[in-house]
């Protein structure tokens, strides 16, 4: 009796695996195919190769005319820079502040207007 039950069970397992293997025909595609032969960006003559583009950044370097020890009389017309770390500037000393004049950062003394340093803005 055990042999019959085991053989029926084995045949049913083999039959189930053989049926699930034949669920989809072998020639059917896995993904749906497109109706278009070529997409617009694949057409000849319209292709732009991104790797061939070269962007050159023009950098104009002007020598600043600020000298240490020179007096700048119009420094009060400019707003002081409070977040100097954002611009890559070091902390000003006591009695000094950074101002932006044109394309330059100038470190001036608050009382006298004497220039202690200057950097070109980036």
Secondary structure, DSSP 4 states (H G I P E B T S, - for coil): -HHHHHHHHHHHHHHHHHHHHTSS-TTS-SSPPPS-SS-GGGSTT----GGG---------------TT-B-TTGGGS-B-S-GGGGTPPPP-TTEEEEEETTEEEEEETTT-BEEEEEE--
